[in-house]
Structure formats: structure tokens, C-alpha cells
Amino acid sequence: MKNSILLHDLTHEQLGNLIDDKLVNRLKQLKKDLDNKSSNDDLLTRDEACAFLKIDSSTLWSWTNKGKIISYAIGARRYYKRNELIESLIPVKK
């Protein structure tokens, strides 16, 4: 009987309440995790930033030189903050 659940003497209402409680707790934890992750400034490499924006490295270089995107350096390596890349996106008016 490994990996089995016995629902003996459990009403539909009790089962529903157990499921609801578990879902509420899991959703609270997920929200907490997402809030913590969004507060962090994930650093992306050039390749990761290009993949994230679905652009070529020459475009990333051009946008960085024009000041459209901010880059950060450690030695010769360049990094981009994920949340700043998202913030740099401009809505297109129709």
C-alpha cells in the first residue's frame, strides 16, 4: 500500500475542505516565493539577455550603447538585470 491514500470515513465536504486548505497554503507560499524572486535583481549574461529579449547580440550591444538598456560590468563580463530589461520595454500604441 505504498504511495496510496485511504479516504475511509471521509465525507465529500471534509475532502473538499482538506483540498481547499492545502491549495490556499500552497498558493500563499507560491505568492511569497514570487514576491521574493521579483524583489531580487537577477543578473543575466549577454547570451541570456539576448535569449530573454529574443534579439541578436549586435542589437543588445547597440541598445546598450544608445542607453536604452543598462549593463553592469565585472571585469570584461557584462550583465543585465532582468527587471530592468522588462522595465525598458515600451508599450506600442496602435
C-alpha positions as CSV (number, residue, x, y, z in Angstrom):
1,M,0.0,0.0,0.0
2,K,2.9,2.4,-0.6
3,N,2.0,5.7,-2.2
4,S,-1.7,5.3,-1.5
5,I,-4.2,7.4,0.2
6,L,-7.1,6.0,2.2
7,L,-10.2,8.1,2.4
8,H,-12.1,5.9,4.8
9,D,-14.9,7.6,6.7
10,L,-14.3,11.0,5.0
11,T,-17.2,12.9,3.6
12,H,-17.1,14.8,0.3
13,E,-17.3,18.1,2.3
14,Q,-14.3,17.1,4.5
15,L,-12.3,16.1,1.5
16,G,-13.2,19.4,-0.2
17,N,-12.1,21.3,2.9
18,L,-8.8,19.4,3.0
19,I,-8.1,20.1,-0.6
20,D,-9.1,23.8,-0.2
21,D,-6.8,24.2,2.8
22,K,-3.9,22.6,1.0
23,L,-4.4,24.8,-2.1
24,V,-4.7,28.0,-0.1
25,N,-1.5,27.2,1.8
26,R,0.3,26.3,-1.4
27,L,-0.9,29.5,-3.2
28,K,0.3,31.6,-0.2
29,Q,3.7,30.0,-0.4
30,L,3.8,30.5,-4.2
31,K,2.9,34.2,-3.8
32,K,5.6,34.6,-1.2
33,D,8.2,32.9,-3.4
34,L,7.3,35.1,-6.4
35,D,7.4,38.2,-4.3
36,N,10.9,37.3,-3.1
37,K,12.1,36.4,-6.6
38,S,10.7,39.6,-8.1
39,S,12.5,41.7,-5.4
40,N,15.8,40.2,-6.4
41,D,17.6,41.6,-9.4
42,D,18.5,38.5,-11.3
43,L,21.7,39.1,-13.4
44,L,21.7,37.8,-16.9
45,T,24.8,37.3,-19.1
46,R,24.8,38.8,-22.6
47,D,23.7,35.5,-24.1
48,E,20.9,35.1,-21.5
49,A,19.7,38.7,-22.1
50,C,19.7,38.1,-25.9
51,A,17.7,34.9,-25.4
52,F,15.3,36.6,-22.9
53,L,14.6,39.5,-25.4
54,K,14.8,37.3,-28.4
55,I,17.4,39.6,-30.1
56,D,20.8,39.3,-31.7
57,S,23.9,40.3,-29.7
58,S,24.6,43.2,-32.1
59,T,21.1,44.6,-31.2
60,L,21.9,44.2,-27.5
61,W,25.2,46.0,-28.0
62,S,23.5,48.8,-30.0
63,W,20.7,49.3,-27.4
64,T,23.3,49.3,-24.6
65,N,25.4,52.0,-26.4
66,K,22.3,54.1,-27.1
67,G,21.3,53.9,-23.4
68,K,18.1,52.0,-24.0
69,I,19.4,49.2,-21.8
70,I,21.7,49.4,-18.8
71,S,24.6,47.0,-18.5
72,Y,26.8,46.2,-15.5
73,A,30.4,45.0,-15.6
74,I,32.6,42.8,-13.6
75,G,36.0,42.8,-15.4
76,A,35.3,42.2,-19.0
77,R,32.0,40.5,-18.4
78,R,28.7,42.3,-18.9
79,Y,25.5,41.6,-17.1
80,Y,21.9,42.9,-17.3
81,K,19.3,43.0,-14.7
82,R,16.2,41.1,-15.7
83,N,13.7,43.5,-14.1
84,E,15.5,46.5,-15.9
85,L,15.1,44.7,-19.2
86,I,11.4,44.3,-18.6
87,E,11.2,48.0,-17.5
88,S,12.9,49.1,-20.7
89,L,10.1,47.7,-22.8
90,I,7.8,50.4,-24.2
91,P,4.1,49.7,-25.0
92,V,3.3,50.1,-28.6
93,K,0.4,52.4,-29.4
94,K,-2.0,51.4,-32.1
